[in-house]
Amino acid sequence: MTAQEMAPEFVEAVLPLPTADMDGDALFHLGMMYSAGSGGCPMDRVSAHMIFNLAAMKGSIEARVYRREMSQEMEREEIAEAQKAARRYIDAGVVSLAA
């Protein structure tokens, strides 16, 4: 099971997942872990893209760069899946959108 498939409010911590207290830098580093398959995370482009989305929303410039690069290697369906998963995290309160 990947990070984007897990509902953030119902998951026991079996994988490192985004949390509301993470800033953009922490989310960026988590995204890097999923993009490289390190730190207990499986290599998963969709989860990495989703987490880079969340990091970018919290101000990480690096996450924007990596998200863009990753998008060039992904299918449209994968990108759409990552965007929907990021929306689930936003709806769960992990990331607040700027007003």
C-alpha positions in Angstrom: 0.0 0.0 0.0 1.4 3.4 -0.9 1.2 6.7 0.9 -1.4 8.2 -1.5 -3.7 5.2 -0.9 -3.8 5.6 2.8 -6.4 7.9 4.4 -4.2 10.1 6.7 -6.6 10.1 9.6 -7.0 6.2 9.7 -3.5 5.0 9.2 -1.2 3.4 11.8 2.3 4.5 11.1 3.7 1.7 9.0 5.2 4.0 6.4 6.5 7.6 7.0 3.5 9.8 6.0 2.9 13.5 5.8 1.6 15.1 9.0 0.1 18.5 9.7 3.1 19.6 11.7 5.6 19.1 8.8 6.8 22.2 7.2 7.7 22.5 3.5 11.3 21.3 4.0 10.3 18.2 6.0 7.7 17.3 3.4 10.3 17.8 0.6 12.7 15.4 2.4 9.8 12.9 2.7 9.1 13.3 -1.0 12.7 12.6 -1.7 12.5 9.4 0.4 9.6 8.1 -1.7 11.3 9.2 -5.0 14.4 7.3 -4.1 12.9 4.4 -2.1 14.9 5.2 1.0 14.3 5.6 4.7 11.7 2.9 4.9 9.7 4.2 2.0 9.0 2.3 -1.2 10.1 3.9 -4.4 6.8 5.4 -5.6 6.6 8.3 -8.1 2.9 8.9 -7.4 3.4 9.2 -3.6 6.5 11.3 -4.2 4.7 13.7 -6.5 1.8 14.0 -4.0 4.2 14.8 -1.2 6.1 17.3 -3.4 2.7 18.9 -4.1 2.1 19.3 -0.3 5.6 20.6 0.2 5.2 23.2 -2.5 2.0 24.3 -0.9 3.9 24.9 2.3 6.5 27.0 0.4 9.2 24.6 -0.7 10.8 25.8 -3.9 12.9 22.6 -4.2 9.6 20.6 -4.1 8.3 22.6 -7.1 11.4 21.8 -9.1 11.4 18.1 -8.3 7.6 17.8 -8.9 8.0 19.4 -12.3 10.9 17.0 -13.2 9.0 14.0 -11.9 5.9 15.0 -13.9 7.9 14.7 -17.1 8.5 11.0 -16.4 4.9 10.2 -15.4 1.8 9.3 -17.2 -1.2 11.7 -17.0 -3.1 9.2 -15.0 -0.3 9.0 -12.4 -0.2 12.8 -12.1 -4.0 12.9 -11.7 -3.8 10.2 -9.0 -1.1 12.2 -7.2 -3.2 15.4 -7.3 -6.3 13.6 -6.0 -4.2 12.1 -3.2 -2.8 15.6 -2.3 -6.4 16.9 -2.2 -7.3 14.1 0.3 -4.5 15.3 2.6 -5.6 18.9 2.2 -9.2 17.9 3.1 -7.9 16.0 6.1 -6.1 19.2 7.3 -2.5 18.1 6.7 -1.9 21.2 4.6 -3.7 24.5 4.7 -4.1 26.3 1.5 -3.3 30.0 1.5 -6.4 32.2 1.4 
